[in-house]
Amino acid sequence: MSEITVTPLGAGQDVGRSCILVSIGGKNIMFDCGMHMGFNDERRFPDFSYITKEGRLTEHLDCVIISHFHLDHCGALPYMSEMVGYDGPIYMTHPTKAICPILLEDYRKITVERKGEQNFFTSEMIKTCMKKVKAVNLHEVIQVDDELEIKPYYAGHVLGAAMFHIQVGRQSLVYTGDYNMTPDRHLGSAWIDKCRPDLLISESTYATTIRDSKRCRERDFLKKVHDCVERGGKVLIPVFALGRAQELCILLETYWDRMNLKVPIYFSLGLTEKANHYYKLFITWTSQKIKNTFVQRNMFEFKHIKPFDRAFIDNPGPMVVFATPGMLHAGLSLQIFKKWAPNENNMVIMPGYCVAGTIGHKILNGARRLEMENKQVLEVKLKVEYMSFSAHADAKGIMQLISWCEPRSVLLVHGEAAKMEFLKRKIQQEFGIECYMPANGETVCIQTQHNIPVDVSLKLLKREASAAGLPDPKTPRMLHGALVMRGNKLQLIEPRQALMDLGLAEHHLRFTSTLYVEEEGPPSKVAENIYQLVKSKCKDQPTQYSSDGSISVSDVLISVSGEDDDKTKSVLVSWSHQDEVLGSFLLNLVNTELTTATE
Amino acid sequence: MPPLVNMDSNVDIQYENWLMDSISKYKNLHMYSMQDKVTAMDWVDSGKSVCVGTSSGSKHEILELSLPDKLLASEEEGAVIKGRDFNVKNGGFCRGEITSIKHIPGTRLCLVVEKNSSTVTAWKMGNNESDMIQKQKEIQGLKSSCPRLEVCIDGQDTPQNFAYGSSTNDISVVDLATFQTVTDSTDLSLSQEVSYLSYQGHNTILCCCRKSGDIVVLDLRDKKVKVTHSPCLGRQAAFWTAVNSVDGCATNQGKTLIIQLSSEGQFIILDPRKINECISGATTHKGAKTDNEHINLEVSSCQKFVSTSGFDSEVDIFCFDSFKNSDENKIGPVFTHEGHVTTCEEPIASDFTVTSHLQHPFQASLILSAASDGSLHAWEYIIK
């Protein structure tokens, strides 16, 4: 028996700090290194002191794996590698490697430059950290070292998101990161081989949720935009350049075409170039639809959507504007918001999560009066809508993934274990496997049982076949031999051969015990009694009664001695180390069945 | 590479078209995909959550789902509403497929009937400590085998009794506090299979006979059950079900009516005070079902509309005003929800049907509907 240990340092939830430590086959791996965006203090980052109280992490970790570019999965990476100290390899997919530093830099700017926080990682640290990253391709098997192997699978969720299959020797596990089991306009659904890992570590953000379909969310988005422009209002959609902006643009463009709407739609300059660049670069990571569209035409050459000019802000009449940044903390989106907020006909649609302290976060929490710079107060009268397009697996998706990869056990990374008893039992009932839900800092040990392949020498097999006949494949049979390790291989050979190879002499170990029994008559009569007794009790053992009065049962020897007229006879039982079980049995038999005398 | 869906197929275009059209047809539309199909459901907690029975054919579950905030909050309040998903609050495992669930108002208990079972079971939904739904009591029916048990709970705010049975002469009334049988209808000589039971006040139970459509009234005031048998003229030979116009409605504004629906699509409206007289009726384009296993009839909380499902893949809404006292009154639905079949992503099975639907007790146009492919839709229709 060997084990896999898993300790979440922080995980789950939409905005949690995913970071899971795993020990498998003597290797230590960190899955994700996220930040908690709801905190400004030390709770923001995972507690790395759990790994080591002092010194660098390099010697304690064999590798770090990042599943996707969301900050709750990679936000603590520069802190971990540059401020705590880690020089080992960091694995992530190509799109994640490209987008991750942009997001980290954006977040650093908000934190340090806008909120004025100290003790945070610098731009330089992000660069140094990214130099340690090794980019990986889907389905490519990467040999981290001689024993540790990793293989990424498509996870959907966001551009470049991956699940990772880890193998060390015969032990294996799958870490899902965030994944999505239903395809959308923009990305495909997660996919994995029937890899039968010992453990599946799955996200469970939406484990107790039955999610509204993606198309209904899109429908709602279109309805809201349409209702607003029909009333003559202006719609502001703050977006992150590399998030779902492109998807929403395609959606609006299609709808405008269908409904024959003339209201102008704008997007901020630069958005299209950046997006085009990344989507072209990573086209294989998107859905079939986008790939097809790309062949026919450039999908960002829109009929209805035009570049935005700051002068348009004050234009009369309805319009729809996509503007960066997504959290309304700076730039064009904030500028437009300030202008449009006082008019109740207008609307702002927040298509994602906002960091605490940003305007986006405040208005999503219902703030209707905002204090801006210079103590000015901004009255928020426009309608605020939230539309999450995030793609996560819900309970059905988790069950589907389990049935695909058929793990031996499942571990759900999440906080609310008490409210997930039903899901746990459901997994146990449906798949007959154990389900774990550790809290942060709690370690789970998963016992793994593995068959160790052993080469058996032909000589040994031949001898066995000649002694006991050919084996029946349905019944197990004991085979004696010496287990030796040669190089990386285990071999079962004849004990004599092993001794010879090692230049050792053979030693025989025998155990002998003498009992005294109260039996009258000659010893041969007593021996005869014992012989009959043994024969009746050990029918399947070769039993012999030799002329010198001794009984041999397999390799166990029993002999009786004493004078004919003596009331007490001594019975000697002797067996070799190999016959321990039979020897003890016979000794016990004589002891209980015959009247033993005290000396 | 991972398998990716080609979204350009005809099915997808049809889906897309329907979804785009839905923008003007529905005030709200949410579509969910359950792991297994929903076989029965009932409101819990005044419509804040719903208790559903699901079945994959081999495994069966009972779940309590909380309704998304977005469906319950009124838009005028101005707060930002984020929740649009159902949440599995509690869950449990059953032996058989659930054919009927009735939540007991004011409690955390549900009465459940499983397929081909002669017992009614009471299940307790989880609380703050656990999210398991556990079986609490098992009440054995009067017959050891019966085609299908029907259950009804007395219509008070804190109900005291419930009744169950499969035919007119095996109905038992059970005290909810002790789960002991108070009275039963075994003395009745009339034996007809029932498809619907309903309390009319505290002492009267009204039964709709499955094969004749006859209404039988059991008077519980005397220990001995009395019966009023009402053969009503003009009923088609078909399978019948019924609903009481105040069933499930939070407010009883209008007068109580009995609405009957046949598997041939015929409506008959009765006054419970004069059950052998048909007030009005209508025939619809629906029908030709060989059974009424899934046929479901619900009345909107405003008591202006009646919704039907179980004939095919649609949920139809009919207006009360269109029912008339004439033999030749053919009516069509004022609204039809076609979403289940339009959005079905798998090849459509020949027995594809809407398995159950519910009208919200307060929100007049809010409906939950479920189909045999595991889809669960929550929608608010607009009647122009």
Interface residues (C-beta under 8 A of the other chain):
Chain A: L138 H139 Y153 Y154 T182 P183 R185 G188 S189 A190 W191 Y206 T208 T209 I210 R211 D212 S213 R215 C216 R217 E218 R219 D220 L222 K223 H226 Y255 R258 T284 S287 Q288 K289 N292 I363 L364 N365 G366 V384 E385 Y386 S388 D394 A395 K396 M399 A418 K419 M420 E421 F422 L423 R425 K426 Q429 E430
Chain B: M1 P2 P3 L4 V5 N6 M7 D8 Y15 L19 M20 S22 I23 L29 H30 M31 Y32 S33 M34 Q35 K59 E61 L65 P68 A79 V80 I81 K82 R84 D85 F86 N87 V88 K89 N90 G91 G92 F93 G126 E129 S130 D131 M132 I133 T343 L376
